[in-house]
C-alpha cells in the first residue's frame, strides 16, 4: 500500500489518523457493490442507494483502498444474516500519532528512539508515529 501522506478523518486527528489516502472512483464503487451483491444476495436494492450515498459523502473519507478493505472485512466478519451500512462505514485502519509534547514524554520515558516525525496532509507541523507503523504503511516522513 503506497501512502503519500496521511489525512486526519473529519479534519481532526485526535491522536489517531486513518492510513487511507487517495480518491474514490466509480469503478471501485461498481466493483464493490457487485461483490456485496454476490456475498449478500438478500439485501434489498434500497440498501445500495443509501450505501452509495454514504460512501460518496466526503465526510466519510472513503478511498478505493478503504472501500475494498471494508467490503472484504464485512464479508469475512459479518455474523448476522445481513450486514448494515454501518458495518461498512465504520471500517477504518488507524495509526496512533503523537504531538511534539507527547513525543517529548516518550523521550523522557526512554521510548523516543522508536518514533519519527511524519507528515499529515494540510498540516504545517509534524506528528510522531512509531517506526513499525511508518514502515508497514509507508508513511511519509516530515521534511522541513
Beta strands, then each sheet from edge to edge (+ up, - down):
strand 1: 16-18
strand 2: 94-98
strand 3: 115-118
strand 4: 127-130
sheet 1: 1+ 2- 4+ 3-
end
